[in-house]
Amino acid sequence: MAKTQLGARVDEDVAELAKKRAADLGLSVGDYLARLVQDDASGLRARAVEAAARFLAEHQTVFDEAEQAQRAPRETRAA
């Protein structure tokens, strides 16, 4: 497949994040950006976000209970 070079200006922090994330995935920045665009265009990203939202909604009480347990003062017992 033929490749086309694109030029884009982004904030330095965004550029650094893209470089680091691409490296984490073992990809070039160009391949990483291509993957992001393909995932977005195919609806994959939207479906993943929707699935995560459904999961959180279904299990919110579990997360709330765990958070409350962490905040509750620990009982100390004398030996």
N, C-alpha and C positions, 0 to 999 in steps of 0.2 A: 504494500500500500504506500502511496506517495505521502510524503510528509510536507507540512507547511509550517513555516516558522511564524510565530505570533510574538508580538511585543505588547507588554502590559506594564503599567506602572502601579505598584502597590506600596503600601507603607512598609518600612523596613522590618517591623515586627511581623507582619504577615509573610514577607519573603523568608524570614528566618524560620518561622513556623513551617512553611511549606518545605523548605530544605530539610529541616529536622524530621518531619513526618515522612517525607519521601525516603530519607536515609533509613529510618526505622523499618520501613516496608521493603527496603532493598530495591527501590525504584529511583529512576532519574526524576528530576522535578517535572520534566515534560510528561513522562509516563504517569506520574502521580496526578497531575492536572487532567490528563486525558481520562484517567479512571474516575476522577470526581465528576467530570462533565458527563461521561457515559452513565454513571450511576444516577445522576440527577435527571438526565434526559430519559432514561428508561423507567423512571419512577421508583427505582430501588431504594433510594435514600428516603423518599416520602413514605414508602411502605415500612421501612425499618423504624422510622420515627413514630409512625402510627402504632406499630406493634409494641414499641417500648411504652408508649402512652397507655395502651390497653393493659399491658402487664402491670404498670404502676397503679392504674385505677383499680384493677382486680385485687391487688395485694397491698393496698394502701394501709389497711388496718395492721398488717404484720409489721410494716415499717414504722407506723405510729407507736405500736406497742414496744418495739425494740428501742426506739428513741426515748420513750418514757422510762423504760427500765434503766437506760444509761443515765438519765437525769435524776432518778430517784436516789435519795440519800441511802447510802449503804448502812445496813444495821451492823453495829459492832456488838459483839457478844463477849462477855468476860469469861475467861477460861476458868 
